[in-house]
Amino acid sequence: MNQLIQSVRFVFGSLWLLLSLFVAVGVVWWALAQAHFLYPMWHDHAGIADTIERHAPDNHFKPDFAHTSADTRYQLFAGIVAALHQRGEGLTQLTYQTPEQTVPLLRPAEIEHLKAVATVVERGTELWWWGLLAWALLTAMLLWQRWTPPPGQAWWLLLGLGVVGGLAWLTVGFEAAFYGLHEALFPASHQWFFYYEESLMTTLMQAPDLFAWIGATWLGLTLVAFAMTAHAMKALENQLVDKHPPYMV
């Protein structure tokens, strides 16, 4: 009987860890979105400014973007981030100023693509809320039974996921994974690939390089948040055990 309880405890603990990782993914995404995914840092120190200077003059549709200020680019990127979290609202209002005119940043195909991305973000957010609910219920149950997983179980989970992710990275590569993800998420008729010469959106983001930097930051902060959650959960259980014995043995 005791062995069965330990097995059930391990299964529920592993499920809680996976849900905790999922919740951490969403929390860190939200936090990074509030900071506009650190775009000013990437713009100034990761080559985006140079990319804009080099490729924006070759754009076939939008003039003089290379002459915009860094602050203008920060604001435009922030506007895109806000629109992605508001069902695409506000994309058509994103403009920059040239000596002669006010120019819309995005072309219709780019707006269509970003609205599709906004839909993905919305669906992901809905799924995250369900995951948060499941996590909260499971957290309450584990604390009630004093079944919270030990930190070592969390590290083994991270090691396993890291090995799988590392092998996938070496096998597929970031660029192939990036393209494959877009092909899976969007219909074949949907344009999601844009050359620098035809898209200020792509130039502004130095795509896909920016997404690699954001992804690495997102992953790193998610692991930190996950580890803190696992340790905090165990500390809370220890406090409860000191005051009240477990309800099951």
Residue pairs with C-beta under 8 A, 6 or more apart in sequence:
2 249
5 248
5 249
9 145
9 147
10 149
10 153
12 138
12 141
12 142
12 147
13 142
13 147
13 148
13 149
13 153
14 149
14 153
14 157
15 138
16 135
16 138
16 139
16 142
16 148
16 149
16 233
17 149
17 153
17 154
17 157
17 230
18 157
19 131
19 134
19 135
19 138
20 135
20 226
20 229
20 230
20 233
21 157
21 161
21 222
21 226
22 128
22 131
22 135
23 128
23 131
23 132
23 135
23 229
24 222
24 225
24 226
24 229
25 128
25 218
25 222
26 124
26 125
26 128
26 131
26 132
27 225
28 218
28 221
28 222
28 225
29 218
31 221
32 38
32 214
32 217
32 218
32 221
33 81
33 85
36 74
36 77
36 78
36 81
37 81
37 214
37 217
38 214
38 217
39 74
39 77
39 78
39 81
39 210
40 70
40 74
42 48
42 206
42 210
42 213
42 214
43 49
43 70
43 73
43 74
43 77
44 70
46 206
46 209
46 210
46 213
47 206
47 209
48 204
48 205
48 206
48 210
49 70
51 196
51 203
51 206
52 65
52 66
52 73
52 203
52 204
52 206
53 66
55 196
55 197
55 203
56 62
56 65
56 66
56 200
56 203
57 66
58 196
58 197
59 65
59 196
59 197
59 198
59 199
59 200
59 203
60 197
60 198
61 107
61 198
62 103
62 104
62 105
62 107
62 200
63 98
63 103
64 98
64 99
64 103
65 96
65 103
65 200
65 203
67 98
68 96
68 97
72 96
72 97
73 204
76 94
76 96
76 105
76 204
77 204
77 205
79 90
79 91
79 93
79 94
80 91
80 94
80 114
80 201
82 90
83 89
83 90
83 91
83 94
83 114
83 118
84 114
84 117
84 118
84 121
85 118
85 121
86 118
87 115
87 118
87 119
87 122
88 111
88 114
88 115
88 118
88 119
91 106
91 111
91 114
91 115
92 104
92 106
92 111
94 104
94 105
94 106
95 102
95 103
95 104
95 105
96 102
96 103
96 105
97 103
105 200
105 201
105 204
106 114
106 200
106 201
107 198
107 199
109 191
109 194
110 194
110 199
110 201
112 190
112 191
113 186
113 190
113 191
113 192
113 194
113 201
114 201
116 185
116 186
116 190
116 192
120 185
139 233
141 147
142 148
142 149
142 233
142 237
143 233
143 236
143 237
143 240
144 247
145 246
145 247
145 248
146 237
146 240
146 241
146 246
146 247
148 233
148 234
148 236
148 237
149 230
149 233
149 234
150 234
151 227
151 230
151 231
151 234
154 226
154 227
154 230
158 223
158 226
158 227
168 177
169 177
172 180
174 208
174 212
175 208
178 208
178 211
179 193
182 192
182 193
186 192
194 201
194 202
194 207
195 202
196 202
196 203
201 207
205 211
